[in-house]
Amino acid sequence: MSKTKSLYWFSLLLLGFFIYSCKVQENETEKVKIRLKPHPTKFLVQQLLDNEFKFNTLSTKASFTYDNGKTTSFKAHLRIRKDSAIWVSITPLLGIEMARVLITQDTVKIINRSSSEYFVGDYDYLNTMFGADLDYQMIEALLTGNSLDFEINDKIYSSIDRKKDFYFVSTEKKRKVRKEIKKDKGKIKTQAQALWLDPITFKINELLLTTPQSDNSLNCVYTNFKNPINSNTPQDSIVNQLVPHDLHYILKTDTTNTIDIEYSKITLDNFLTFPFNIPEKYEQIKQ
């Protein structure tokens, strides 16, 4: 069995690593025109960090739609322990599990029940295969709508994007980001992150990552923000804990693929387990 096929489920869940898109977010409710007030870059970055989604554990059901010229849809259960583990159980038909994934800080494990195979390896192997620079923090952030390693002391640019009515915050100037989107000359020469922030909530509405070494890019669009449910905490105490329930990704490496994820209700801070038992007869996929 080819490496590409054996890691089929895994590639769907990792969401690709770098993508390209010109898609503009449309709010679920009627968009209200507001006049954006200029703010210093440090203020915008601090607002971004203060309003990021915070949790200890997270669980939800999700619908995935994957399109690479042929559309594939499936259901999954997702569990996350902050900065520790991401667990996914994929159930495409009749609730019967077909694959299971466990991602930790240094290890990736996959069970593919349809082929009686499993994979246990590190990120180096996967990054070489996919031409990316993937780590645990990136995957967790992409699944929860948070930023990737943005620090107040980094060299960061900001402005108002009046075409989208969002604040623009990036490690590169906006004109370079626009050239990258259009693939014009003078493209970004270093790995970069660009964010478009909602002017009221300061949540990320769109994210663009670029990596010039492999000429790949990643664009994420987040919509349908809701408060999660926490059975152990009064609901009014998490009123500002907005998290996107609709996530759109366009993956561009050698080919262009799209992934859409729709979360049902998200539950926080319950006790969760992350079971991962490999059947004895399963064949290991070698690195």
Secondary structure as GFF3:
##gff-version 3
##sequence-region A 1 287
A	DSSP	alpha_helix	3	6	.	.	.	ID=ss1
A	DSSP	alpha_helix	8	14	.	.	.	ID=ss2
A	DSSP	alpha_helix	41	50	.	.	.	ID=ss3
A	DSSP	beta_strand	57	67	.	.	.	ID=ss4
A	DSSP	beta_strand	71	81	.	.	.	ID=ss5
A	DSSP	beta_strand	85	91	.	.	.	ID=ss6
A	DSSP	beta_strand	99	104	.	.	.	ID=ss7
A	DSSP	beta_strand	108	112	.	.	.	ID=ss8
A	DSSP	beta_strand	117	121	.	.	.	ID=ss9
A	DSSP	alpha_helix	123	130	.	.	.	ID=ss10
A	DSSP	alpha_helix	136	144	.	.	.	ID=ss11
A	DSSP	beta_strand	157	161	.	.	.	ID=ss12
A	DSSP	beta_strand	166	170	.	.	.	ID=ss13
A	DSSP	alpha_helix	174	182	.	.	.	ID=ss14
A	DSSP	beta_strand	192	197	.	.	.	ID=ss15
A	DSSP	beta_strand	204	211	.	.	.	ID=ss16
A	DSSP	beta_strand	216	226	.	.	.	ID=ss17
A	DSSP	three_ten_helix	235	238	.	.	.	ID=ss18
A	DSSP	beta_strand	243	252	.	.	.	ID=ss19
A	DSSP	beta_strand	256	263	.	.	.	ID=ss20
A	DSSP	beta_strand	267	268	.	.	.	ID=ss21
A	DSSP	beta_strand	283	284	.	.	.	ID=ss22
###
